[in-house]
Amino acid sequence: MRKRIRLAYVLAAAFVIAAAGMMTMNRLDQEILVRQDEAREVRLRQLEVEARNSDMKQEIAQKDKDSYIMDMARRYYGYLLPGEIRFVVVNPESLYDEEEPEAEIIDDAVMREAGEGV
């Protein structure tokens, strides 16, 4: 009878050890999956940063060109070359109507009065 009790204890201990091992392995598998997801996210962020870096390098390479400087002056500051005319669409939704669109020619004096400056 004594051997059966010891054998039962040994089997119970083996079961507990096996169950604990399986739980630990399961938890480790979950941690591995979480870390793999984090690694994918980091890689995506790295690719985005590399793409932005490439775009910035291209922009820096163009900054010395006169055409780039002129484009930035037009886009951000509204500058015009002498003799150019600025067209401002006052009713943009009319561009998609079947009727003829309305547009006004605004000269420099009107723009100065409006406070936008030229």
Secondary structure as UniProt FT lines:
FT   HELIX           2..62
FT   TURN            63..64
FT   HELIX           66..77
FT   TURN            82..83
FT   STRAND          87..88
FT   HELIX           92..96
FT   STRAND          104..105
FT   HELIX           108..114
//
